[in-house]
Amino acid sequence: MKERLEQNYPDSKIEVFDLTGTQDHWEVYVESAKFAGLTRIQQHQHVMGCFGPELKTGEVHALSIKTKIK
């Protein structure tokens, strides 16, 4: 999770938490300049796009996203 976010958001503050210890319920925090000009929904969609295949298959069952413009 963290590696993929770091690839998509270099030079950003990223925190990743496994909420249940089962690696399918996650909370992520991304503070990035890439979010400038985007609504909060667009920011979250941007982050969700990093994990599209895993969300579709259920490998990632839950993803809580917190974003901030850097």
ABEGO torsion letter per residue (X at the ends): XAAAAAAABBGBBBBBBBAAGAGABBBBBBBBAAABGBBAAAAAAAAAAAAAAAAAAGABABBBBBBBBX
